[in-house]
Amino acid sequence: MDTLTHALSGALLARATAPRETGPAVLPLGRRVFVGALAAAFPDLDFISSYISPLSYLYHHRGVTHSLLFIPVWAFVIATMLAVVWRMKPGWRAYIGIAALGVAAHIAGDLITSYGTMVLAPLSDRRFALSTTFIIDLWFSGIIITALLASYFWRDLRAPAVTGLVVLAAYVGAQWLIQQQVIEFGRRHAASLGIRNATVTAVPRPVSSFNWTVVIDDGQRYRYAHVNLIRREVRPPPKADSGFIERLNSAYRPLDQAVWLQAARYGTTRDDASFAREAFSHAEFRFFRWFAAYPALLRIDGNGRERCAWFHDLRFTTPGRDATPFQYGMCKRDRAWQPFQLIGSAKAAVH
């Protein structure tokens, strides 16, 4: 989820849980909402790891700052800092509850996306993802903004904020139900092809909660399709002057007109597959094996003295985008392997 939406969700949660009583140990409502927003944005401070290296970003983004185990720690840090800013009037205890709620709201907001969140860090680096909601969902953000505006105009009532949270939960629940329908569509297609024991999943896509990429994984290759659950007609291809939203939205087809694409995990020829397997299983490529949910061979470059196998993750292959992030590979030169990141047509060494 984007940081602004995180902050707004923290503000809404702070308003919805504000106590009715007042007193010297109770935060003023405006300050409470500000603290909720600040705490909900706090976990994204881990973006500073990107200034160290792209690899550091992969390892640490949505790590310890997004851990359920560390909520008390970050809440205490935030509460203490804010108490100092406001000269201990009131003390840190008045801030810690809403700070904890804000951090928890951030973790929940990231957990519903498909990127993956290490909620048990540092005990485990497993990435959990419910994959119900695209990372930038304008409807999700709009519900929060509407509830906050209503709370501003009816500032003496908690009902607008509470209602906003209920609607938000219902919206995510509806997305989960839609996801299950898309997965069932994928299972039927796998059965029609005679594919057994395949893993079928669905990844949310931008613009609409009805836009999905359904993925069938048989262990060696992926069959995937970009579909829209309620669309009845195929959208025309975007024109050169089409807007960004139209470019993102037009690729998703009705279920009965889905076009199934394929991506091989290691390539389609024996030579490519052998080289790609060697590259993918190399010890220095462990970071990508850990990070990628749908690793697939993008291409193999070079010959002779240097040869490179490039991989991408189907989670981030979004129709309409000009570039695909998180493309990595291993290059073999004079029998020595080295990991690289593919940025456009250029490669950058991974450290």
N, C-alpha and C positions, 0 to 999 in steps of 0.2 A: 504494500500500500504506500502511496506517496506520503511524504512527511506532513504536508498541509492537512490532508484528510485525517491523519493520525492525531494531529493537534486539535482539530475540530471535534473529533470523537471524544478526546479527553475532556474538552470543555463541556460537551453535552452530558457526559457521565457525571462530571462535577456538579452541574446544575441539577441533574435528576436526583442526586444523592445528598443534596444540601439539607442540613438539619433545619427544622422550623424555628428552634430556639435561637436566641442571640445571647451574647455575653463576651467577656474579655478573652475567653479561651476559644471562641468560635471565630473562624475566619469570616470577614465580610464577603458577601456573595461575589462581588466583582473579583476580589483577590482569589477566592476559591476557584472560580472558573479559569482565571489566568494560570493558577498552579496546575489545574487539571490539564490544560493545553500544553504547558511547558513539560510536564512529566510525560505526557503521551508522545511528545516529539523527541524526548531525551534519548531513547535507545538508538536512534539513527545517527548518533554521534560516532558510531563505528565506521561511518563513511571515511573518516580520516585514514583508515587503513589503506584506502586506494592511493594515497599519496606515497605510501611506502613501496607498493608494487601491485600490479593486477592480481598476482597470486595471493598476496596478503589479503586483498579484498575478498577473494573467493573463500579463504579460510576463516575470516573473522566477521564478515557481514552476516547479520542475524545470528550471531554467536552468543557470547556471554552477556552482552547488553540486552539480549532478547530471551534470556533464560528465566524460566519460572522459578528456578532455585535461587536466583539472585534478586528477585523482586524486593525482598526486605532490605537488601544492601543498597540498591539504587534508590529506594524510597527514603532511606535514612540519609543518604548523601544529598539528595534533592532537598529534603526537609531541613537539614542542617544549614545548607547554603542559603535557603530562602529565609530562615529564621535570622541569620546573620544580616542579610540584606535589609530586613525590616526590624533590625535592632532588637531581636528577641521579644517582639511584641506582636503576637504571642510567641511562645517557644516552639521548638521543633515538633513537639507532639501534636500541635494543631495542624501541621502540614503533612505528617507522614501518612495518614490514612488516604487522603486524596492523591498523594504522590504515588502510593502503591497502586491505586485504582487506575491512574493514568498510564503507568508502565504496563499494567496488565492489559489495558485496552489496546495498547500498541501491539503487544504480543498476539492478542486475539486477531487483530486486524491483519497481521502478516500471516498468521497461521491459515487463514482461509484462501490465500493466494497459492500459486503453484511453485514459487521460487524455492521454498523450503526454509524452515526455521528450526534452529538447534535449541529447542525448549528445555533440554536437559543438560546443556553445557554447564560446566566443563566435564561432567561425568560421562557424557556421550556426545559424539559429533554427528549423530544421526539427524537428518533433516526431515521434519514432519511437515506435511502440506495437505490440506483438505481439498485444495484446487477447485473451490466453488466460485471464486470471484477473481476477475482480472485485476492486475496490480493497480490500474487506474480505472475506476468504475465511476462514471459521472452520476449515475443514478444513486449509487451508494453515498457519494459525497453530497448529492442534492438533498437526500433525506435528512442528513445531519444539518446542512445549512438551513433548510426549511424549519426544522425543529428549533434551532438556535435563534432564528429570527422570531419565531412565535414566542419563544421564551423571553426575548427582549421586549416584545410588545405587551406580554402578560407576565411581567417580571415577578409578580408576587405569587405566581402559581408554578408548581413543579410539574403539573399535568402535561404541558407541551413537551418538556424534555423527556419525561417518562414515556409518553406516547411515541416520540421519535425513536427511542431505544427499542420499543416493542415493534414498531414498523421496520426498523433496521434488522432486527432478528428475524422477522417474518420474511423479509426480502432475501436474506442469506439462506433461510430455510427453503424458499421457493427455488433458489438457484441450485440447491442440493438436489431437489426433486427433478429439476430439469436435467441436471448432470446424470442422474440415474437413468432417465429415459434415453439419453444419448448413448450411455454405456450399453444399455439393452439393445439399441440399434446396432452397435458394433458387435455384440455377441451373436446376434442373428446373422450378420454378414459373415462372421468367422465360421459359424455352423454351416452356412450355405457353401462355403469353400472347403468344408471337411477339415478345418483346422481345429485340433483338439488341444486342450491344456494351454491355450493362449491366454495372456493377460490383456484384458481390455480396460482402458482408462479413457478419460476425457479431460481435455485441458481448456479452461475458459479463455475466450478471446475478446478483443476490444469491441467497443461501440454498443453491443447488445448482449444481454444475458442469454439470448438464444443462439449466439455464435459460439461454436465449439470446434475443437479439433479432436476427433475420436481416433484412438490409437490401438491397433491390435499388434501385440508383441509375441512372436512365437519363439523368441530366444535367439534367432539368427537375423531376422529382418522385421521391419515394421511395415504394416499397411495402415495408412492413415487418410482421413478425409476431412475437409473443412466444410462443416454443415451448419445450417440454421434450422432450428427445430420447427418453426412455424411458417417459414417462407414457402410460398407455393410456386414461385417462378424464379428462374435464374436471372440475376442482375446482369446487365450488360457490362462488359469490361470497362474499367475506368479510362477516361480520355486523358490526353496530355494535360489538360487544364482542370482536371477533376480535383476537388478539394481533398485534404488529408483524410477526413472522416470517410468520404466515399471510397477512397482507395483502400482503407482498412476494412470496409464493410462489404464490398461487392463480391469478394471471393467465396462467401459462404452460401452453399447451395441447398436447395430442398433435399430432404432425406431420400426421396425417390429418384433424385437426379445426382446423387453424390458421385464424385469422381475419386476413386481410390488410387492413391500414390504409394510408392514403395521406397523404402530406404534400407539398405543393407548395413548391418552392424560392422561388417568387415569388407564389404565389396562383393562383386559378383563373379570375378574370375579367380582362378586358383592362385595365380601369382599375386594379385592384389590382396586377396584374403590372407595369404601367408604373411605378406609384408605388413599389412594392417594389424593382424593379430600380434605380431612381434612388437610393433610400435605401441599398441594399446596396452599390452601386458607389461611393458617396461616399468621398472621401479620408479623412474622419474616422472612417469605419467600417472602416478597414483592419485594426484590431486584431481584430475579430470574424471577418473573412474569413480571417485568418491562424490564428486559434485553433480555429474550428469545423470538425469533420470532416464533419458532416451538417447544414449550415445549412438551415433551413426557415422559411418565414413562419409566425409564430404567429397574428398578427391585425393588422388595421389599425384604429386608433382615431381618433376626431375627424373633424371636417369644418370647412369654412369657413376660419377664420383659422389653426388649427393642426391638423396631421395627423401621426400617428406610425405607422411600420411597425415591428412587433416581430418579432424572430427568436429561435429557440431552436436548440439542437443536439440531435439525436436521441440522441446518446450518453448524455445525462443525463436523458432522459425515461424514468423507471423506474416501472412500475406499482406502486401501493401507497404511493408516497411522497407526503407531503402537499404538498411544494413542489418545483419544478424549478429548479435553479440555472443561472446563466450565461445569463439571458435579457436581450438587449440590443436596442436599436432606435435609429432616427434619427427625430427630429421636425422637421417643417418649419413654421416660423412666419414669416409675412411674408417669404417667399422665402429665409429663412436656416435652415440645417440645424444641428442639435446632437445629439450622441449622448447616450443615457440608458441606465441599467440599470433593468430592471423587477424590483421586489422586492415580491412579493405583488401588490397592486393599485396600489401607489405607484411612482412613477418617481424616480430619483435621477440627477443629472447626472454624467457620466463625465468624469474629469480625468486 
